[in-house]
Structure formats: structure tokens, C-alpha cells
Amino acid sequence: MVQSGQVAVATSPTLIVAPTQGGVLTVAHRGTAVDVGVGRGDLALAAVAEIQDVDDGDATSGGYKLRVADFGGRVLGTTGVIVFNETAANVQTLINAIAGVTVGLPTGVGSVADPYVITFSEPGEANLPLMTIVDDTTAGGTGADVTANTNGASAALTIVQGDVLQMVVAPGADLYGIVAASTEDVHFLLT
């Protein structure tokens, strides 16, 4: 049994049922603005939020900016200047000013011993690249730094624009193809 089709723009998740003997699912898109998640009904994949720690290197003056990218490495934007003694609330405001990015109120004070602990809710549960320090003018310390705290994980297997995903599917599994953001259709083939 072969199943094929496409997930159209802005539709509800598409149910794909695996053949009795199982199979291989291929999902592809060659567009420029689509991220696709494929959730398996037979496999519990836990969603985990991405968490990153940011510190100012124990600076006594100056500031830095953070550049944020999505899980495909596409740069979403750069914050305004985060001064060496910035409040956690201001750090949240500066990061959330980037379109497509939402973080909760960081814990910590931004020092090496007590870094800002930043938890992402958007781009969502995904293993994001570490934010990049840019325009670092901090002085009196070791320089601003970003370190991994917890790698995010999706409750779906994800492909990014212009990519192809192939996965082995258990016999009889239910799969849900989800277009997260799109301007084109996404095609799938289950054999």
C-alpha cells in the first residue's frame, strides 16, 4: 500500500496511517518558508523547552547584544544592548522584541555565578542554536558568554525549509503532518 499527498497551506494536521507492515515516510518541501513537524501516534516524543544561560563575564561596565536564530539556523534578529547590570525583566523585553521569539522571565542576575537562565517558548520546543554574542563592549571581566543549559526537543520530528525527512514507520502507526508556518504545499510519500 502506498500513500501520497500534500499538506496544504494553513490546514489542520493531516492524518497519515501507516500500512499494516509498516513503511518509510518521506516528507519533502523545496519552498522557502515552511517548517514541518511529523508526530507519530505510536511513539511518545516529549516536548522540552530550549534553555540557554547568558552571563556578562562579571563585567564592571559596557554591554552586549544577543543574536537569535531558529532551529534551522536562520537568524531571527538581534537584541538591543544588554548592559552589564541589566535586570532580568529588561533582558526578557529585549529578547521578546525580536519577531518570532518569546522567552519567559529569566532567572539569575547575569553574572558568571548566577547567569540569566533563559527559557524559550517561541520558536517553541526545538534544539535551537546557541544565541550569539555580538557587539560585546563589556570590560572588567572575561566577556559575555552563552552556554547550553537544556537542549529543546519537539514532540514531533521536524524538517526545515528546503529539506527532506525520511523516517521508518511502525506497522499501523498514525502520523500527523503539521505545517507550522507556510507559503507552499508540502508533499509526503509513505511506502
C-alpha positions as CSV (number, residue, x, y, z in Angstrom):
1,M,0.0,0.0,0.0
2,V,1.3,3.4,-1.0
3,Q,0.0,6.7,0.4
4,S,0.9,10.0,-1.0
5,G,-0.4,13.5,-0.9
6,Q,0.3,17.0,0.2
7,V,-0.3,19.1,3.2
8,A,-1.8,22.4,2.0
9,V,-1.2,25.9,3.4
10,A,-2.9,26.6,6.7
11,T,-4.7,23.3,7.1
12,S,-5.4,21.2,10.1
13,P,-2.9,18.4,10.7
14,T,-3.1,15.7,8.1
15,L,-3.6,12.1,9.3
16,I,-1.4,9.5,7.6
17,V,-2.0,5.9,8.6
18,A,0.9,3.5,8.1
19,P,0.3,0.3,6.2
20,T,0.0,-2.9,8.2
21,Q,3.6,-3.9,7.5
22,G,5.0,-0.5,8.3
23,G,6.9,1.5,5.9
24,V,9.1,4.5,5.2
25,L,7.7,8.0,5.2
26,T,9.3,10.7,3.1
27,V,8.3,14.3,3.6
28,A,9.8,17.0,1.3
29,H,9.4,20.6,0.6
30,R,11.5,22.8,-1.6
31,G,9.8,26.0,-0.7
32,T,11.3,28.9,1.2
33,A,9.0,29.4,4.2
34,V,7.8,26.1,5.6
35,D,8.7,24.2,8.7
36,V,7.0,20.8,9.1
37,G,6.6,18.6,12.1
38,V,5.6,15.0,11.9
39,G,4.2,13.5,15.1
40,R,3.9,9.7,15.5
41,G,0.8,8.4,17.3
42,D,2.7,5.2,18.3
43,L,5.8,7.0,19.8
44,A,5.6,9.3,22.7
45,L,8.0,12.1,22.0
46,A,8.4,14.5,24.9
47,A,8.5,18.2,24.2
48,V,11.3,20.1,26.0
49,A,11.8,23.8,26.0
50,E,15.2,25.2,24.9
51,I,17.0,26.8,27.9
52,Q,20.2,28.8,27.5
53,D,22.4,30.6,30.1
54,V,23.8,34.1,29.4
55,D,26.4,35.9,31.6
56,D,28.3,39.1,31.2
57,G,31.6,37.6,32.3
58,D,31.4,39.6,35.6
59,A,31.9,42.8,33.7
60,T,32.0,46.2,35.5
61,S,30.9,48.3,32.5
62,G,29.7,48.0,29.0
63,G,27.2,45.8,27.3
64,Y,26.5,43.3,24.5
65,K,23.8,42.2,22.2
66,L,22.3,38.7,21.6
67,R,21.6,37.3,18.1
68,V,18.9,34.7,18.0
69,A,18.4,32.0,15.3
70,D,15.7,29.4,14.8
71,F,16.4,25.6,14.8
72,G,17.2,25.8,11.1
73,G,19.9,28.4,11.8
74,R,18.0,31.2,10.2
75,V,18.8,34.5,12.1
76,L,15.6,35.9,13.6
77,G,17.1,39.1,14.9
78,T,19.4,40.8,17.3
79,T,18.5,42.4,20.7
80,G,19.3,46.0,21.7
81,V,22.2,46.5,24.1
82,I,22.1,44.5,27.3
83,V,24.1,46.5,29.8
84,F,26.4,44.6,32.3
85,N,23.9,45.0,35.2
86,E,20.7,44.7,33.2
87,T,17.6,43.5,35.1
88,A,16.1,40.1,34.1
89,A,12.9,41.8,33.1
90,N,14.7,44.1,30.7
91,V,16.6,41.1,29.2
92,Q,13.2,39.5,28.6
93,T,11.8,42.6,26.9
94,L,14.9,43.0,24.7
95,I,14.7,39.3,23.5
96,N,10.9,39.4,23.1
97,A,11.3,42.4,20.8
98,I,12.6,40.1,18.1
99,A,9.8,39.0,15.8
100,G,9.0,35.3,16.3
101,V,10.8,35.0,19.6
102,T,9.2,34.7,23.1
103,V,11.0,33.8,26.3
104,G,9.9,33.7,29.9
105,L,11.2,36.0,32.6
106,P,14.8,34.9,33.1
107,T,16.1,33.8,36.5
108,G,19.5,35.0,37.6
109,V,21.3,38.3,37.6
110,G,23.6,37.8,34.6
111,S,26.9,37.1,36.4
112,V,29.1,34.1,35.8
113,A,28.0,32.5,39.1
114,D,24.3,33.4,38.6
115,P,23.7,33.7,34.8
116,Y,20.4,34.7,33.2
117,V,18.6,31.4,32.6
118,I,16.5,32.0,29.5
119,T,13.7,29.6,28.6
120,F,12.2,29.8,25.1
121,S,8.5,29.3,24.4
122,E,8.8,30.5,20.8
123,P,10.3,29.4,18.3
124,G,8.9,26.6,20.5
125,E,10.3,23.2,21.6
126,A,13.3,22.7,19.4
127,N,17.0,22.4,19.8
128,L,18.0,25.9,18.9
129,P,21.5,27.1,18.1
130,L,23.1,29.0,21.0
131,M,22.4,32.7,20.9
132,T,25.5,34.6,19.6
133,I,27.1,37.5,21.5
134,V,27.6,40.5,19.2
135,D,29.0,44.0,19.8
136,D,30.5,43.0,23.2
137,T,31.8,46.1,24.8
138,T,31.9,44.7,28.3
139,A,35.0,45.5,30.4
140,G,36.4,44.4,33.7
141,G,35.5,40.7,33.2
142,T,36.1,37.8,30.8
143,G,33.5,38.9,28.2
144,A,29.9,37.9,27.8
145,D,29.1,34.3,27.1
146,V,26.2,32.0,26.2
147,T,26.2,28.3,27.3
148,A,23.8,25.5,26.8
149,N,21.5,24.6,29.7
150,T,18.9,22.3,28.2
151,N,18.5,21.3,24.6
152,G,15.0,21.7,23.4
153,A,13.2,18.8,21.8
154,S,10.0,18.8,19.8
155,A,7.1,16.5,20.3
156,A,7.4,16.0,16.5
157,L,10.2,15.2,14.1
158,T,10.9,18.4,12.2
159,I,12.3,19.4,8.9
160,V,13.1,22.9,7.8
161,Q,12.6,24.6,4.5
162,G,14.2,23.0,1.5
163,D,14.8,19.7,3.4
164,V,13.7,16.1,3.2
165,L,12.8,13.9,6.1
166,Q,12.7,10.1,5.9
167,M,11.7,8.0,8.8
168,V,10.8,4.4,9.4
169,V,7.2,4.0,10.5
170,A,6.0,1.2,12.8
171,P,3.2,-1.0,11.4
172,G,-0.2,0.6,11.8
173,A,1.2,3.8,13.2
174,D,-0.8,7.0,13.0
175,L,1.2,10.1,11.8
176,Y,0.2,13.7,11.8
177,G,1.8,16.0,9.2
178,I,1.7,19.6,10.5
179,V,2.5,22.7,8.6
180,A,3.8,25.1,11.2
181,A,4.2,28.2,9.0
182,S,4.0,28.2,5.3
183,T,3.5,29.7,1.9
184,E,3.8,26.5,-0.1
185,D,2.5,22.9,0.0
186,V,4.5,20.0,1.5
187,H,4.4,16.6,-0.1
188,F,4.6,13.2,1.6
189,L,5.0,9.6,0.4
190,L,4.5,6.5,2.6
191,T,5.7,3.3,1.1
